Amino acid sequence: MELAGHPDGGLTDVPRHRLASETARLIGERRPSRILVFDPGCVTGHRDHQLATSAAQFAAGQAGVAVLG
């Protein structure tokens, strides 16, 4: 897991495209076969979890990497 310096509760201040770009960079560096994200409903309801999941799904889709929730 990598937090990329974002404080807990602070992802609402980060544009989605930036989160997706950061995730895409990590995908390029680490070449995972799949990415684990929160379930679509984000069981906790935490906005950071929802935003991180959305960005990861987008970046993974662009890279052709499977997403598991």
C-alpha positions, 0 to 999 in steps of 0.5 A: 500500500502507498499513501503518496503523502495524502493525509487521511480525509484529504482526498476530497481536495485532490483532483480525481485525475491526479489520483488516477495518474499517481495510481497509473505511475505505480501500476507502471512501476510495479506491474501488478496482475490485479489491484485490490480496491474497496467494494463499489459500495465502499462498505465504510462509506468513507469518502477517501475510500470511494475516491481512491477506489474510483481512481484505481478503477480508472487507472487499472482500466487504462492499463488493462489490469484486473480489479478485485473488490 
